[in-house]
Amino acid sequence: MRSEEYSVVFSTIAPYYDTLMSFINYTSWVSYIAHILELNEIKDTTLLDLACGTGVCLKLWWERGYTLIGLDKSLEMLAICRKRLAPLDDGRIHLINGDMRDFTLAHRVPIVTCLYDSLNYLLTEEDLFSCFQHVYDSLPEHGIFVFDMNTIHCLRDEWGDSTLHRNDERMHSVWTNRFDPETAVSSLDLTLTVTENGSQQTIHERHQERGYALSLIMKLLSRAGFYCSLYRHLTFIPAQETDIRIMGVARK
């Protein structure tokens, strides 16, 4: 399939994204991060969520009493997010269409999160560092940045070169992964066949994620000015290259 036949990532799949990700226990992710904030004695309740997507985690944080900023590059995902959060809008939620590699805020925020391997979508060291630098600049002294990333092991050995078929409600999806060992980039060709009102439409998006060595992640965070610890996902066990997903806790 030619590249021009693919839609822009997170555009045409936006209305179906929550169904595709229905197996993710976001509540446990938010609870884990809340525990991190407690352990780090973070009392402030203003939070910026980078690549906020359809706003599932924003809603969970709102229910905990937080004031929220959500930033996402996809207008289509933000539209779903706005629809989800509209009934809750009490002045504590602000959404921004922006790029996590290059953003500025009117005021610094004490907490920044970036979840569900969104950082892996940054395919160069320069882009990943730029994101870390802008996060650092957005935090006050002693602010905290919590994020997750897929490891090289995940992209190479768990996803690898594979094809998966799924059926969800009115939708059939085909997930075809290919891993490039030279670039550590996994390319996912995602095809959705959606049946609605007696008609079908087919959607194609190509998603790419890069795996980064843990030592390089630490190096880039340190270069940005952070003190950081990496853990196995949803634990406080020090991360290893053989983990599938890792959590980062970075302090300014």
N, C-alpha and C positions, 0 to 999 in steps of 0.2 A: 504494500500500500504506500502510495506517495505521501510525502509529508504534508502536502497541501490538502490532502483529504482528511486530515485530522483537525478537529476543533481545538481552539485554545484551551489549555488545561484548566479545569475547574470552571468551565463555561457551560457547555451543554449537559454535563452530568450533574450540575448544581441541584436541580429539582429532585434528583434521585440519590444524592450523596448520603443522606441520613439512612436511607434503606440499605445502601451498600455497606455502611459502617455500623449497622445495627448490633453487631456482635461486640462492640467496644463498650466496656464498663467505665464510662467517663466519670461516674460518681466516685469510683475508687481512686481514679487519678486525682480528682480535686481534693478528696479527703487526704491522700498522701501528701500533696503539696501543702495543704493546710497544716499538716503535722510538721512539715519542714519549716513553715513560717513560725509555728509555735516554738520549735526547738531553737530557731535563730532569733527569738524574741522580737519578731516583727509585729508591731502593734497596729501599724497603719493599715487601712482597708481600702486603698486605691490601687487598682491593678490594671496593667496594660497587657492584653493578650495579643501577641503577634500571630498572624495567619489564623485569625479567629474563626474563619469558615462560616458555618451555618449557625454558630452561636450556642451550641449545646453547653459548652463549659462556661460561657458568659452567664447563661441562665442559672447554672449551679452556683456560681460565685455570687450572683445577685441575691439568690435565696439565702446566702450566708451574710448578707448585709453590706456587700462591697460596692464601692463606686468604680465604674468600669469604663475602660477604653478598649475598643476592639479595632484592630487594623487588619485589612486584607486587601490583596491586589485584585481579586476577582470581584467585579461588580455583581455578577450573578450569584455568587455565594453570599455577598453582603445583602442582597435583596432577600434571600431566604432568612438570613440572620435578622434583618429588620422586622420581617413578618413574625418571626418567633418572639422577638422581644417587645414588639409594639404594645401588647397588653400590660407589660410590666413597666412601661416608661414613666418613671417618676423623677426624671432629671438625673438619675445616677448612671445612665448609660450613654456613651458617645461612640459612634462608629466612624471610622476613617477609611477611605479608599486610598491605600498607600502601599509602598514597597518596603519590606522589612530590611532591605539592603541600604536604604537611603530614606530615612524619615526623621522628622523633628516634631517635638511636642511643645505646646505653649508653656507647660509647666512640667517639671520633673515628677516622676511617679516612683513610689518606694518598691513596687513589685512589678516585674515583667515575667511573663510566661510565654513559651512557644512550644506547642505540643503536637503530638501525632506525626512525628518525623518530618515536620515542615522544614526544618533546617537542612535535611538531606536533599531538598529540592534546589539548594544552592550548590551548583556543580563545580565551582572553582574555589580555591583557597581565598582568593581576593574577595569574592562575594561573601563567603562565610565570615571572614575577618571584618568586612565592612558592616555586616549585621551586628557582630559582637561590639564593634566600636560605637555604633549608633545606640545600641542598648545601654552601653556604659555611660554614654553622654546623657541618656534620658533618666538615669538614676541619680538620686542624691547620695551623699556619703553614707556608706553602710547599706545601701539598697541591695536588693537581691534579684537574681535572674535564675529562673528554674525552667529547664527545657528537657526534652528527650530527643534521642536520635537512634536510628537503626545503625547497627554495626556493619562492617564489611562482611563479617561472618553471616549475618542475616541475609544480606543481598546476594552473596556468592553461594552460600551453602543451603540456606533455608528456602529462599526464593529461586535462586539458580536459573536454569533454563527449563521452564515448565509452562504448562497450560492448564488452567482451572476453569470449569464450567459451574455456574451457579444459577439457581432459580429463586427469585425473591418476588413474591406477590405477582404483579403484572409484568415482571421484567426477567429476561434471561441475559446473563452477562458472561463474557469470555475474557479471562485474564491471562495474557501471554507475556511471560517474563523472559528477558534475555540479559545475561550479565557479561560485561566487558572487563576481563581481568586487567587490561592495561590501564583503564581509566577508573576502575572500581565503580562504574556507573551501571545501574540496573535500569533497563528500559521496559516499561509495562505498556503493552498495547491493550487498551480496554475497549471492548465492544459491547454496547448495550442494545438489546432489541426490546423495545417497550411497546406493549399493547394497551391502548387507551381508546375508549369509545368506538371499539370495533375496527380500529386501524392500527397499523404498526409503523414505528419509526426506528431507524438504526443510528446509533451514535458512536463515533470513534474519537477517543482521545489517547494521546501518547504521553505518559508520565515518566519522568526520569528522576532517579535518586542516586546520589553519590554516597558511598561509604567512606568515612574518614578514620584513620588510625587514632586510637585514644590519645596517644602522645601528641599528635598534631592538633587535636581539639584543645588539649590543655595548653599547648604552646600558643595557639591563636588567642585563647582567652587571656592568658598571661600577658601577651603582647598588647591586648586591649586595655589591660590594667586590672583584671579580675584576680581574685583568689578563688580557686575552684576545686570541688570534689566531684568525682564521677562515681555513680552507683549502678548496680544492676537494677533494672526497671522495677519500681515500686518496692525497693528494699533499701537497706543501708549497708549492703555488702559491697565492698569496693569493686568497681567494674573491671571486667576482663574482656579481651578481644573475642573470647568464645561466647560472650553473652549475645543475645539476639537484639535486645534494646537496652539502652542505658539512659540514666537520668543525670543531668548536670545541675549542680547547685553552685552558683557563682556569686561572690560578694564583692561589692565595690570597696 
